[in-house]
Amino acid sequence: MEKLSPEEMDRRMTQWRNDRLLEPQRQQRMQELEERCTRLETENAEKDRMIEKLLLRIEQLEAMVFGSKKKPDDHGDSGVASDSSPMPKQPRSNASFRRALPKPEEITNRTHHPIVSCPDCRTTLRRKQTVIRFVEDIPLPQKIVTEQTIERGYCPCCKAWKSAIPISPQHCTIGLHTRVYVLAALTVLGQTFEKIKAYLYGLHRLSISDGELAAMIQAGHRKLLPTKQTIEKKIAASPAANYDETVYPVQNGEQGNYAWVKTSAVGPETVFLLGRTRGKGNAEELRGPSSDQVGVTDDYAGYDGLFKNHGLCWVHPLRKFRDLAESDVLTPEHHRQCLSFYECFHTLYASVADIVATPFCQEERVIAAESIGKKIDALLIPDVGDLPTLARYKRTFLEHPEKYLLCVRMKDVPMTNNKAERAVRGLVIKRLLSFGCRSQKGAEAMETIFSVCLTLWWSKPEDYFGDLRALMAA
């Protein structure tokens, strides 16, 4: 072994003494760095969770403003099952691309087109055959102007003037057919005043003003109000009713800028409230007197405590879980978690739909409800590793499991609120085109017209104009 020189020994002893003096500082510095590293890791994890939460919220807001970017057929690419199992497409026959032949009683005119010789070379044709074809068309409408000569006279007994028919104070008025068309165009077709005026003038050369249209709405309201009240009675007699609400502005309104809809769960009857707030009092007015009728709604808090029997829509949570599973902003771990949960929830949804579709038997339904309830408790049990949004959706669903099971326990109770959402869709389209109503008086009149016209249309579209004309002429 090499012997160290005195100088080397002094140098090493000096280095050892310095290391010994600096060691506590190094240990303290190491501890501080470890604590800082732990704190930064915790902060980064928290920031990652916050970024994921904000990105998810931005994605949801973009879907609300711009609509979903995914199409129904995107489910196959994303690995997420659709809301219902689609039937495989069957190949279409050639006949399915052709118009259906009219019935014999529908034929209004017949023409014959003979041919003797070739139109090109004038040679006489042989082995002639007859081929029958049909042409469906509509006549170009023409304005009908009727001059009325009305006799009247003074009755000395009644001391009043009497006429053969009521005499309008206006020298020229709008006829019944035009008034029926205007009401149908405003509701079923969702047209605006400007489009109605353009159609009537462009096709019929019939000029009409905004004031006349507004007067037709008020007259229609007065005529159709008894029919609306009959519709309300029919809805009240049904076992269940669907409810929904949407934005519907009233420019000079006095109450609010929301519309409410109530529709029978077993029929086409539907009533509307327009120009209201989103407060619970309007929902109570729409419901009417308290009864045992089941109310099926979304999970909006305004409906809480409103019904003795309250059913909640299954499609709303299903959509929320599906949107989470299809989100593009989740981490791979959270995406797998949400996708796995959605597939399980979709299976549960399908099993409930199968039960509701079967003929009602009280004993069987009680057993089925208990079985579904256990599956709900097992599937939606909270997990500390859940994505916060997923945990919140689970918690919300578990607040009212008995309301989701009402469609299983009771007869003729739908498991979704789709019927009310479809009924309110016409108002949404109307709102986008015309920006709602101009006044509270107009909103109250449109309540009646929407209720009657849309109920008639959904009842018998083939007889719609005849039925509406009969109501307006009564």
C-alpha angles and dihedrals in degrees: 000000000000114000115233119234120239090250092053091047091051091049093050093046089051091050091048092050090049092049090049091052093046097044096087090051090050092049091049091047091049091051092049091051092049091050091047091049091051091048093048092049089052092047092047091050090049091048091049090053090047093048091049090049093049093046089050091050091048089050090052092048091049089051090051094048103034102021130244114315092209123086124216091255092055091082092084092057096045096046092238118130118236123245091263134017105257119223115243112263114257119219111257121236122231090250091061090067092057130081117258114257114254120248117256092248090055094062108106101171139024129200131185122212111191125189128193107169139023109278090219106044101013093234115153111257122235133201091026118194135194119232123189121212133169131221119199115200142146126237117249103253122238128199113256116213116190120194109210120206104195123187120210137172144180119263110212090196097052090030090222139104114259127198135193090242131005111285116224117224087226118078091217124030138174117263130236097258092055092048091051091049092050093054092047092047092051094051116020095032095034093221127164127233091258094053092048091050091047092051096047093048098039096049104025104022086234113146117207133174133222089248092056091049091050090049090052090053092052092046090049090050092055093046097045100039094093089051090051090053089052089052090052090053092051091051091048089054094053119096093240141012133202122224134196141155138206142175113279113164125215110201097209096020127153101201114031150299102262135099127210128202133196122186134179114255092219103035144032095259111128135170130192138204115202134190096025137130123253090249125130093247091071090051089053091050090051092048094051123199115001113266142153092269114128116242115208114198144146118265095275109144092226089077095053113121092004098112136045086217113032123182124191127214116254094201095067096062089038090058092047093052090045093051089051091051091050096045117128096203102062124104115254091254094051091043091056090046094051093042092051092048093048092052090053092046091048089054089051090049092051092050091052090049090053091051093049090050093056122090111276119260116167097212094047092046093052090054091045092050091053091049093049090046091057091049090051092051092048096045100043098042108137118257123197089220094056121122105257092240091049090048090052092050090049092049092049092051093049092054091075111019091146090060091054090049094051091091088059097045099045133052123250094008112137118225093218138048092222094120093062091044091053090048092053093048092083090057091051092053091045090051092052091051103039104018092236127281131335099223142013090249090055091048091054091050092048089053089066096041094048092047096051101035096047093043089053092047094050091045101052116352091175092060096031102116093043093052093045091047090052091052093048093047095049 
